[in-house]
Amino acid sequence: MAEQENGASVSSVFLAFIAGAAAGAGLALLLAPKAGDEVRQQIKELAEDALDRTKEYARTMQDKAREVLEKGKEAMSSCCKESDSTTEGDKPAA
């Protein structure tokens, strides 16, 4: 359970970091004395980079979710097998 709490905390911190970095970079670009074309190009590049990072983060989270799901399935299967073998011993002989 501690891993889940840490995982949620890490993801929250990561998303906050990305959002803060994007906001800071956007403000810096908008306030910098550059030509409009240069600023638009930089904003486009930053947006593409942020999108790529977000996609990578989403893939990582999907992979982790699949791992947790598989571990849960294995645990349930193991638990059911143990339960079946325990209850078979309690059944009266025919």
N, C-alpha and C positions, 0 to 999 in steps of 0.2 A: 504494500500500500504506500510505503514511503517513496517508492520509485514513481508511482503515479503522481503523487503530490509534487515531487521534484520535477517530473516531466512537464506538468502543467505550469509550474513556476518558470522553468527554463523557456518554454514556448512563449509564455507571456512576456518575459524579459526580452526574448529575441524579437518578437513582433513590435514591442515598444521601441527597441533600439532601431529597427528598420524604419518605423514610422518617424521617429525623431531625426534620424539621419536624412531621410527624404525631405522632411519639412525644412530642416536646416540648410540642406543643399539648395532646395528651391528658393528659399529666401535669399541666400547668398547670391544666387544667380540673378534674381530679380533686382537686387540692390546694387549689383556690380555695374560699373560704367562700361558697358560693351554695346556693340551694335546688335540690333534686334535679331538679325539672322544668326549671329553667334550664340545668343542666349537661347533661341528656339532650338538650335542644333544641340546645345548642351542639355537642355531640358529633355529633348527626345532621347538622347543617349542615356541620361539618368533614368528616365522612365523605362527604357528597354532593359537596363541593368536591374532595376528594381523588380521588374516583371520576371526576369530570368531567375533572380534569387528567390522570389516568392514561389515560382514553379518548382524549383529545386527543394525548397523547404516543404512544400506540399507533398512532393514525391517521398521525401524522407518520412514525413508523418504517416503517409499511407503505408509505407513499408513497416513502420513500427506498429501501426494498427493491425496489419495482417499478422505480424509475429504474435501480438497479444491474443488475437483471435485464435490462432492455431494452438497456442499454449492453453487457452481456455477450453478448446475442443478436446485436447489431449487430457486435460485434467478431468473434464466431465466424463470422458470415455473411461478413464481409469477408475473414477469413482463409481460409475455404473457397474463396471465389471466386478469391483470389490463388493458392491451391494448385492449383485446377483449371486455371487458365490457365497455370501453370508446367509442370504435368505434361503438358498437351496438346502443348506444344512438344517434349517428349521422346519422344512416340510415333512409331514408324516409319510412314511413309506407306504406304497400302494399295495 
